[in-house]
Amino acid sequence: MHGGELAEQSATSENLWDYQSSEARGARRLVLLAVMMATFMAAMESTIVATAMPTIVAALGGFRLFSWAFAAYLLTQAVTIPIYGRLADLYGRKRVFFAGAGLFMAASTLCGLAWAMVPLILFRALQGAGAGAIQPIATTIIGDIYRPVERARIQGYISGVFGVAAIIGPMLGAFLVQHVTWSLVFWINLPIGAATFVMFGLFLHERQTPRRHRIDYVGSALMMFGAGSLMLALVEFGNSAGMPTTAALAGAGLGALVVLAVHERGAAEPILPLRLWRDRVIAIGSFSGFTGGVVMMSINGFLPLYVQGAMGRSPTAAGMALGAASVSWTFASLAAGRLMIRTSYRRAAAIGGFSLIVGAAVLATLDPSSSLLWAAAGSLLIGVGMGFCNTSFLVSTQASVGYSGRAAATSSIMFMRIVGNSVGAAVFGAILNFGVGRRIPHAGDAVNRLLQPAARGSLGAAEIARLSDAIGAGLHNVYVVAGVVAVISLALALALPARLSPTRPAANPRAG
């Protein structure tokens, strides 16, 4: 066994029971199953709610608040991820997971009982505040109980859970709102969460050394205010809010983060351990989370618009094109795990970066007359790129840090990915709106009718062609920019140490 792996195992064994012994491997498999269930719960929430939200809005009223049902969840999830990660390093994974998942389940129950859009948005904010603990800590637990060479394979299984959720979620959401009640969209995860609680409680064993901790309350408040203000500025920018409001939010957020950086240098146990980013692999992994989030938003948020608006296809066809990314992501993650064991993190991540570039190039060549298969091919290639990049950067980051900093490092990647999603949504939305507005001023109402199958027929053939070309041209620029960001992802992959791999880890994993 290599020296770095021994060092990491030594650091981990101080806080976890030995899951390598034969009698404990059965318990470890059950912990893995609980992690997969927790991941499925978080993934299902996104896919199933997105499908059901139009029906929920119709039942509750308040269409003008539609986007806030999603934005409130993402805002609170994003700002709590780093906090949960640091608390998990200080107080143990299990207790912090229980706290976050418990809040998520309680808020999910309240969402199903909402009587209007404003209460629903408030409950969604609480739900997001709990969700910030679920995936980061579940992923961190994998890093705790498996050695680096094993994580490469296991992360492929975790990615497979997202693929399954992406397929099941929309179908289940549509069935529930049509044949049962929309409340079940929020309640469907409750039995899964309860089973996860039981399995972690019985089979995840931690050995936390009893000692007093100094919670960084000031840092937590600055983190939530700074990141929350910036995220809110991005949401408002994407919704075409007034520039003074957006600028004020962005300025306040940046100012709070500057104060946070100064404060954290003197904190005994900082909520945001910036020293972790001095490690080359951890910093690269975090920035890759950002670029990956931007590129992924180019298909999640805008490929269905191209298929339905520019190409005139059905929502089902748009879902099929988008689903290609989820399926390919799953298989690419499994392939990345095998490849990085045999070669290196850098080679697997480089393949991913190259695939992102090719996928964006394919989508940039789309025009309204293109086939659905060509759109699905671009989506598939981006899914392959995300599978290789996400697995490589995540496993390499976890291998570069010991137990006391692993949750914070893992949370850093996931936080940056959500920030990337938000930046991508805002920037790509502005690019699209500018492109359409330049060709057809004040086209908003006409575009709305174009996207509705029933209303599309009321438009003349010439107007449909003009609107389709305008949307296609705007989205062409979106995918050109996505391609530039994909080039940055490839550069980050090539910046990883050449020989680093699960079988040749860092000699001294960085502590928290």
N, C-alpha and C positions, 0 to 999 in steps of 0.2 A: 504494500500500500504506500502511496506517495506521501511525502511529508505534509503537504498542504491538506490532504484529506484527513490525515491523522489529527492535525491541529484543529480542523473544523469539527471532527467527531468529538474531540476532547472538550471543545467549547460547548458543543450541544449536549453532551452527556451530563454536564453539570446541572442541566435544567430538565432533562427528559429521561424517562425510563429507557432502558436498552431494548429497542424494538428489533434488534438483529438476532436475538436468541430465538431458537426454534419455537419455544412455547409462546413467545410474544408475537410471532408473525401473524397468527390468526387475528389477534387484537389489532395489529397494524392494518391488516386488510379491512377491518371494520371501520377503522378511523378513515381510511381512504374512501370507503363507501360513504361515510358521513360527509367528507369534504366534497365528494361529487354531488351529493344531495344538496348541500348548501349552495354550491355553485349553480346547480340546476334551478334552485329556488330564485336566486338573484337573476339568472339569465331569463327565466320564464317571466319574471315580472315585467321586463322590458318588452318582450315580444308580444305577450298576451294583452297587456294594457294598450299598446299602440294600436292593435287591431280593434279593440273594443271602444276606444275613446270617442269616436264619432257618435256611437249609440249612447254612450254615457252623457255626452254633451246634449244630445237631443232630449234625453230624459230629464236632465237637471237644468237646462237652459244656460245662458251665459256663453254664447259662442265666442264673443270677443275675448274671453279669458282662456280660450282653448290652449294656446301655446304655454300658458303658465302651469297647466297641469303636468307638463313635462319639465319645464324650466325649474320649477320649485324643487322637484325631486333631484334633478341633476346638480343644482346649486348646493343643496345641503349635503348630498352625497360627496361631492368634490371636496368641500371644505372640511369634512370630518374624516376623510380617509387618512391623511397624515397624522391626525390626532390619535385615532384608534391604533394606527401602526406603532406609534411611540409608546402609548399606554400598554400595548401588548408586549413590548420589549421590557417594560418596567414591572408589570404585574402578572404576566403570563397570558398565553393565548386564550385559554378556556374562559376565564372570567370575563375578559373584554369581549370575546365573541358572544357569550351569553347576554351581556348587557346590550350590545348592538342588535343582535338578532331578536332579542326580546322586544326592543323598541320597534323594530321593523314589523314584527308580527302584530303587536298591539295597534300600530298605526294602520296596518293592512285591514284589520278588523274595523277600525273607524272609517276607512275609505269606503268600505262596502256599505256603511250605514249613513254616508253623506246625503244630505237633503238638498244641497245646492252647490254651485261651482266654487264659491268662496270657501266653505268648509272643506270641500274636497281638496282644494289647493293647499290649505293649511295642513290637512292630514297627509297629503303627498309629501310636503316638506318634512314632516316627522318621519315618514317612511324612508325618505332619502337619508335622513340623519342616522337611521338605523342601518340602512344598506351599506353605508360607508365602512362598516366593520366586516361584512360577510365575506365578500370575495377576497379582499386583501389578506385577512387573517386565515381563511381557509387555504389560500395558496401558500402562505407562510408555513402553515402546519406541514404541508408536503415537504417544504425545504427542511423542516426540523427532523422528520422521521425517516427521510430517505437520503442516502448518500448522493453526491453529485451525479455519479454514473447512472443511478436509478432514476433520479429526477427527470433526466432527459426523456425517458420512456413514459413516466407517469404524467408529465405535463401534456403529453399527447392525448392521454385519456381525458384529462380535464378539458382540453380543447374540444374533444368529442362531445362533451356534455353541452357545450354552447351550440354545436351543430344540431344536436337533437332538439334542443330548446327552440332553435330558429325554425325548425320544421314543425314541431308540435304546437308551439305557442300560438301562431296565427290561426291555425285550424281550430284549436280548442277555444280560443277567444271568440271566433265567429260562431261556433256552436253554442256556447254559453249565452251570448247576448241574444241569439235568435230563438233558442228553444228553452232556456231556463231563466236566468236573471243576471244582469250585469254585475251584481254584487259578488257573485262567485268568482269573477275575474280576480278579485283581490283576496278572496278567502281560500282559493284553491291551494295556495302555498302553506296554509296553516298546518295541515297534518304533516307535510314534509318537514317544516321547521320543527315541529314537536318531536318527530323521530330523530332529527339531527341532534337536538338537545340531549335526548336520552343516550344516543350512541357516543357522543363526545363525553358526556358525563361518566359513562361506564368504562370507556376504552382509551381515552386520551389521558395519559398520566404525565403530570409535570412535577418537577421538584424545585419549586421556587424557594430560594433562600430567604427566610424572613428578615427583612430590614426595612427601615423607614425610607420613603422616597419623598422628594420635594417636587410636587406637581407644579409645572410651569404654567400657572393660570394666566399670567400676563402674555406669555408667548402664544397660548391657545387662543386667547381673545384676539390678539393681533393677527394670528393666522386666519381665523374665521372671518374677521372683518376685511383684511386685505384681499384674500383670495375670493371671498364672496363678492366684494365690490367689483373686482375685475371681471369675474364671471357674469355678474349682473350687467356690467357695461357691455360685454359681448352680446348678451341676450338682447339688450335694448338696441344695440347697433344693428343686429340682425332684424329687428322689428321696425327699423327706420325711425327710431326715437329722435328727439331733438338733439343736436350735437352738444349744446351746453350741458344737458343732463348726462349724456354719455361721457363727455370729457370730465365732468366733475366726479363721476363714479370711478373712472379710470385713474384720475389723479389721486383720489382718496385711497384707492386700493394700492397703488404703487407706493404712496407715502407710508402706509401702514406696513407694507412689506419691507421697506428700507429700515423703519424703526425695528421691525422684527429681527432683521439680520444683525443689527447692532446689539439688540437685547440678548439674542441667543449666544453671543460670544461670551457673555458673563454668566449665563445661567448654569447652575450646577447640573441639572438634568434637563437639557433643552427639549422642547416638544418637537422641534425641527432640527435634528442633529446635522447641521450643514457640513460638518467635517467628513461625513460619509461621502459627500460629492468630491472630496479630494482624491478619492479612489477613481482611477481612470475607467474601470469597467462599470462601476455604479453610475458615474456621471453619464457615460455613453448610453447605458440602459435606460436612464431616466429621459434623456433627450430623444431616444428612439421611441419611447412611449408617446411623446408629443407628436413626432412626425407620423407615426403610425395612426394616431387618432385623427390627424388631419386628413390623411389619405383615405382612411376608412369612411370618414364622413362624406367624401366625394361620391361614394356609391350608396351608402345607407340613406343619405338625405336627398341625393340628386339623380341617381340612376332611375328610380321609379318615375320621376318627373320626365326624364327623357323618353322613356319607353311609352308612357301614357300621353304626354303632351306633344313631343316632337314626332314620334313614330305612330301615334294613334292606336296603340295596342291597349288591351284590357288591363285592369288591375291584377288579374291572375297572371297575365304574361309578365308584368313588372315584378311580381313576387317570384316567379320562376327565375328571372334573370338575376335578381338579388340573391335568391337562395343558392345559386351556383357558388358564391363566395363562401357561404357558411359550410357547404359540403367540402369544398376544396381546402378550406382552412383546417378542417378536422384531419383529413388525410395528410396534408402537408406537415402538420404538427407531429404526427407519428413518424413521418419520414425524416423530419429534422432531428428528432430524438436519436434515431439510429445513426444518422450521418455525423452528428457532432461527437458521438462516442468514437467513431472510427477516424474522424479527421480533427476538426476544431470548431469552436463556436464561430470563429470568423468566417469559415467557409460556408457554414449553414446560413448564417445571417446574410452573407453576400449573395447567395442564391436568392434569398428572400427579397433583398433590395433590388436585385436585377429584375425579378418577377414583378415587383411593384411598378418599376419603370415601364416594362413592356405592357402591363395591364393598363396603365394610364394612357400609353400611346395608342393602344387599341381603341379605348373609349374616346380619345381625342379625334379619331378618324370617323366616328359615327356621323351619319347624316340621317335625315328623316326617312330615307328610303332603305336604310340598312336593315339587314335581317335581325331577328331576335337572337339568333345563335351568335352573331357577332357581338352583340351587347353582353350576352351571357359569357362569351369567351373572355372579354375584358374583366368582368366581375370575377370569373373563375381564377384568372391570373393574379388579381389583387388578393383574393383569398389565399392562394398559394404563398404569395409574398408575406402576408400577415402571419400565416402559420409558421413559416420558417423564421421570420424576424422575431415574433413574439416569444416563441419557445426558446430561441437561442439567447436573446437578451435577458429573459427572465431567469433561466437556469444559470447563466454566467454571473448575473448579479447576486443571486442567492449563494452561489459558491464563493463569492468574494467577500462575504461578511459572516461574522460569527452569530451565535444565537442572540446576543444582546443588541444587535442592530439589524437582524434579518427582516423583522416585520416593518421597520421604518424604511428599509431599502426597497422591499417589495411594494409597500404603499406608495413610495415615490414614483415608481413606474406607472402605477394605476392612476394616481392623481394626475400625472402629466398626460396620460392618455385622455382623461376626461377634459382637461384643459385643451388638448389638441382637437377633440370633438367640437368643443365650443368655438374655438378659433376658426376651425374649418367651416362650421355652420354660418358664422358671421361673415367671414371673408368670401366664401363661395356664394352665399346669398346676395351679398353686395355686387359681386361680379355678374351674377345672373340678372339681377334687377337692372344694373347699368346697361348690360348688353341688350336686353329686351326693350328697355326704355329708350335707348338711342335709336333703335330701328322703328319702334311703334310707341310713341309717347302715350301715356295714360291707357295702357293696354290691360290693366289689372282685371277689370270685369270680364273682358273677352277671354283672357287666359283662364279665369275661373270656369267659364262655360266650356272652354276647350277640354278641361280636365274632367268634366262630368260627362259620362257616356250618354246620359239622357239628353243633356243640353247641347252636346257637340253637334247633333244633327240639325240644330237650329241655325248654325253658322253656314255661310256659303262656302263653296269649295275654294274660292280664291282667298277668302279670309282665313280658312283653316290652313291653307298652304303658307300664307304670310306669317301667321302666328307660329306655326311649326318651325319655319325657318328661323324666326327670331329666337325661339327657345333653344333650338339646336345650336345656333351661333353662340348664344350666351353660355350654354353648357360646354361647348367646345373650349372656351377660354377657361372654364372651371377645370377641365381635365388637363389642360396645358399646365396650369399652376400646380395641380396635383402631381403631375409628372416631375416638376421641379422639386417639390417636396420629397418625392420618391428618390430623386438623385441624392438628396441630403441623407436619406435613410441608408442608401448604399455606402455613402462616405462614412457614416457612423459605423457601419458593419466592418468596413475595411480598417477602421481605427482600433478595433479590438486587437489585443496581443495575438500574434500569429500562431503561437503554439498552445495557447490556453484551450483546454477541453475538459470534459467531465473526468477523464482519466489523468489529466495533467493540470490540477487546479492550482490556484494561487498558493504560494508558500505559507503566507500568514494572513488568513482572513481578517478583515478589518473589524474591530469591535464597534459597538454602538457608542 
